[in-house]
């Protein structure tokens, strides 16, 4: 289950009068002696999914010079941790909800849901999903696994994967058929870079996306059978009504 803690905001370290009050929300999911961590600060820190040593992590930032909104209200509802990033002087507000689909001491499957909306009339916000490492060709060759037969229909899931050069970590992102067509793939051999949203956002309209993020520390990586199962589960899991 979720454990919610706070950590000091590094941007406040230079001002001792603010450091005592400035804190960032950290969600921890512990299993088998390993802590899987979500740092949901927003602002210059972005949102980070990873484990305790941060040697392989998945980061969410705003595209462009503006920063993400800063985290405010947060709470746990059932198996989901929800964080509100209100619009202040930026272009949009963000609601972030994350639940754990599956977790062991060597692997976690996160389901983050991002919902954005704006009070402005002319915006086209975009979020960057990124990770550093070397492109995982073994998974790239198995992208066809993501085309599954479900109830007689062909289902397409977008698969992106990367490995850390110095550790046994593997990171895979799955985007279902409702999200993949609206995602720009800017990945390279040294960087995972996926851009979500980016279209004109009408005032008052809420737009959502829900990738699955798999972080594996087994050394062997995610098998073809497991990848196939995750694609099927993502397809069969409805988009949350609220984020």
N, C-alpha and C positions, 0 to 999 in steps of 0.2 A: 504494500500500500504506500501511498505518497507520504513522505515526510517533508514538510516545508520549513526551510530555514531562511536566514538572511545573511548576506555577506556585505562588507563595507563597499561603498561605491568608490572605485579608484580615482574617479574624477574629482572627488571631494578631499583627497588626501592632502592636497596643498593648503587646504583651509581647515585648520583644526577645529574651528568653531562649528563647522558643518559636519565633520566626520562622524560625530556621535549620532546624528540624526539620519544621515544619508545611508541607505541600505538597499540591497538588491535582492529580489526573491530568487531562491534556489530550491528546486524540487528534486528530491532524492528518492530513487527506487532501489532498495537493497534486496539482493537475492544471492544466496550461496557465498556470502562474504564479499561480494563486489557491489559497489555503489555505481549505479547509472544516474547521470546528473543532467538536469535541464536548468540552465541559467537564463532566466527570463527577465533580463534587465531592460532591454530596449535601449533607446538612445544610441550613444557611441559604442556601447558594448554589444548591441544586437541581441539575438537569441541564440544560445548554443546548446546543442545536444551532444553528450559525450560520456566519458567515464572519468574517474577521479584524476587520472594523470594527464588528461587533455591531449594525449599524443595523437589521437584521431578524433576529430569532432566535426559536427555538421552545423553550419552557421547560417542564420537568417538575417539579412540586412535590407535596408532600403536601397533601391537602385538610384544612382545620382548623388549629388552633393548633400542632400538633406539626410538627416538621421531618422531612424525609426522613432516613433513616439516613445515616451518613457513609461515604464510599468507603473500602475497605480493599484487599484483594487485587485485582490486575488483571493481565491478560495477553492476548496476541494468539494466537488459534487459527485458522489458515487465514486467511480473509478477515474474520473477526469479532473485534472487541475486546470483551472480557468484563470486567465490573467487579462486585465483590461489595460489597453494602451490608448488613453484618450487623446483626441486631437487638441493641440494647443496652438502653436504657431506654425505647425506643419500642414501638409496637404490632406491628411486622412487620419482616421482613428483605426485601431486594430483590436480585434478580439481574438485571443489565442486560447485554444483548448487543446490539451494533450492527454492522451490515455495510453496505457501500455497494453499492447495486443498480446505479447508473449515475452517472457523474460527468464533467463537462466544465468548462471555465473559467467557464461561465455557469449551470450547473445541476447540482444533486446530488439524488439520490434515496436517502434513508436508510431502512434497515429496522431500527428499534430493537425489541427484544423485552424485555418486562418480565415477570418472574416473582416473585410475592410469596408468602410463607408466614409463619406466626406460631407462636410457642410458647405463646400465650395462648388462653384458652377462649372469650372473648367479644369479638370484634373485627369491624369492617366497614370495613377501610381503603379509601381511594379516592385516586387520583392525578389531578392537574389538569394537562391539556395546554393551554398558553396561548401567545398571541402578541398583540402590540399592532399596530394598523394600522386600515385601513378595510376593511370587508367588500367582497370582490371580487364584484360583481354579475355580471360577465361569466362567471365560473365558476359562480356560483350558478344562472344560467339554463341551464347545461349539465349539471346534476346528472343529467338523464335519460341522459346518456352513460354513467353508471355502471351502467346496467341493460343488461348485455351478454348475448348469446346464446352460450353456451359448451357445446358437445356437446349442443345441443338444449334446454338448461335455462336459465331466466332467472336471472341472478346479480345480486345487489344489493350495491353498494358505497357506503358513506356518504362523501360528499365535502364537505369544509369548506375554504374558501379566504379569504385576506386579502392585502391589499397594504399596503405601507408608504407613508404619505402623502408622504414627503420623498425617497424613492429609487425606483429601478426594481425593487425587490424584490417578489416574489410568493411566498407560502407556501401550500401545499396539503397537507392531511392526508387520507389514504384509510384507511378502516376496512372490513375485509372482513366477510362475512356471519357469521363466528363472533364478531366483536367489536362490530359496530354495534348489535345489539339490547341490549347491556349497557353502552352508552355514553350518558351524559346530555349533550345538546347545549344548552349555555348561552351560545352565541355571540351577540354583539350587533353593531351597526354599527361599533363601535370596538374590539372585542376578540374573539379566538378563545378559546373556553373549552369544552373537552371534559373530561368527568369519566369516568374508567374505573374498573372494579371497583365498590366501594361496597356490595356484598352481604355478608351474613354469611360470614366466612371461618373454616372449621373448623380447629382445631389440626392441623398436620401436612399439610394439603392445600395443593398448589401450584396457583396460578391464574396464567394467562398471558394477555397480549394483545400484538398485533403490528401496530401501524399502519405505514403508509408515509408519510414526510415528504418533501415535494418543496420545495426552495428554488431559485427561479429568479431569475437576475440579467440575463436577456437584454434586458429592457425590453419585449419583446413578450408575455411570459408563456407559459404552457403552452398549446399548441394543443389543439383538440378531438380531433384524431387522436392526439396523444401522451397526453392524458388517458385516452382510450379504451384505448390500449395498456397504460398503467400499471394500469388497473383489471383488465384481463385477466391481466396478469402476476401481480398480487397474488393474484387468485383461483387461479391455477395453481401458486403457490409454497406448498409445505407449511409448516406451522408448525414451527419448529425443535424438535427433541426436547429440547434443553437450552438454557438461557438463561445 
